[in-house]
Amino acid sequence: MTQRNDTGAAPATGARPVPAERTALVRWLAGYGSFGVPQAAAPIAFALLALPLTGSASHGAALVAAMTAAQVVAAVPLSRLGVRFDAGGYLRGLIGVRTLGLVLVAVLASAGAPFVLVMAAAAAAGAVNGAAYGYIRLLLNHLVAPGNLPRALGIAATLNEVTFAAAPVVASVAGSLSPGWAVVGLALAGMAPVLLIPRTAGVRTPAVRSEGGGRFGARVHLWLLCTASMSAAVAAVEVGAVSLALRYGLDAGWGFVFALALCLGSISGGVWVSVRNRVPDRRQVLVFLTAATVGAAVVAQQGPLWLTLAGATTVGFFLPPLGTYFSLILDRLAPAHRRAEVFALMRTANALGVIAVSALLALTGTTAALAGGALVMALATGLVAVATVVGSRRKGTARRRSSAHDG
């Protein structure tokens, strides 16, 4: 197992994991895949749980909103709190809190408790999600060599798509039998990382008091914005899938076709990243962003059905390569003592993208939500283009100055 505290160095290409590292990576990937089960299954499981409690399945959305809002609020404070503890132990503690919160949701709902108490339990379960993701991602740096991070993150992105595709189906079947036990089941499944992720004794986030409360630089904020923008573009397709089906004269149940196109594209993109195992340069990232923006714009145009499906597939395909790059560049830019925090912010940016598009869909309708997803992608792409040009000019100026000085 490779122990490293800094992944800022340029990864070696074509690196092959040693057996011990491969075993650690397999365990981490299995833990990462199960970590997302509660969030993936919650919309269906909570809707089925809320139906007998309140008489309306729509109240399940309130539970999901409580989880998400708590995550956004608590991500940074809980991430900073973890600097005092062993990273692996702190992660297990956070997942334990989430498990207890979800079990409490099931118990309170089954006992017919006031809905506000069930919402409070859901919020407690969701509050730790951002910080837990930050630490689970941080531990990957200590389990594989830097040269294998792109492949590991690509596989993780593929597993995440499989989880978000399969978990709602399982939750629907289990929830139809027993809503309360279905929530308990997803809580226990989400606890699997406690057992699966290898122990990395002594891994701590360095505490640097003089820099602990400072702001991140503009480059960190740029890639967090890109993360939120990509999340918004994806969410516009997923959340608006049923409305899209109706606009094309299909039954509401055919909404899964648009989500499936997105999912298949994402799985393909994750496989491509894993096989390629390269960190793209800035110009390649700009091409990826442009392609994803075009895909989002095609979906927003709502032209021929086949073209809309192609646009959704394109957005999905570029999600893993861009997500992998965002994770690696934020890893490189963040101070060592704030890496878990920046990874938690990355998860929060994802959540904010989903929240923004969902609100837009609810307030203005499908067309505006799809257009909004495309516009924020265009904004992010434009900002990255400007940053790339400015960075190239600065490097060119620095080289000329260096040459003149040497001469």
C-alpha angles and dihedrals in degrees: 000000000000116000115203132158096191128052094171093106117096109268118245113245122238093016114167120211119240116236095261091048091047091053091049091049093050090052092047092049092050089050092046092050092052092043091071096051097095094050093044095048099035099088093057097034094048093046091054090045094050095048098075092034099052104010092244129085089205089075086072087073088060089058091050090048090051091052093048096045091050090051092053093049098043103037099092099038093049092045091053091047089059093066088083095060143054105280096228094046092047091051091052090050092052092049089048090055090050091050093050091047093053093046088051089052090056094045095048093046093048090049091052094243120171110286092237089064091051089051090051091053090049090051091051090052093048097044093078097047097091096046092043090054089049092056096041088054092045091055091057088068088062097046104051136034117259091249091062097048096093091053092045093049091046092054089045090054090051092049090049090056091049090050093050090047098046104034096066090051092051091045091051093053095043093043092054088059099041122349093195095050090044090061090047089051094053089047091055092044089052089053092062094097088068088068101028106048110084117248114251103191116206097016106143134164106245110247112222107178096190091059102027099101100034126116124258118250126260093262092059090051091049093057092042087055089050089051092052091045094052090047090052092050091051093044091051089063096040098044093040095045096105093046090049091053091053092049089057091051094254128133115268090249090066090070087097089073092072093045089047092053089051092047095048090049091050094049090050090049091050092051090049092052092048094050094043095046093187132129106232119229121240095266092052089050089052089053090050091050092048092050092049090048091052090049091051091048091051090053091047090052089061093207124152113348095243091052093050090050089049090052092050090049090050092052090049094048094056095045096085098044092047094042090050092050093047090052093048096045093047088048089054097044099044119089111252093248092053102044095107088050094052091048088051089051088051090056089046091051088054090052093048091053090054093045093050095050093043090053091047091050092050095047104037109013140246100306094055092044093052091045090049091053091051093046095053089048089052090049092051092046091050093050092049089049091053092046090049093051093046091047092050092051092049091051090048091051091047091051092050091049091049091050092048091049093049091048 
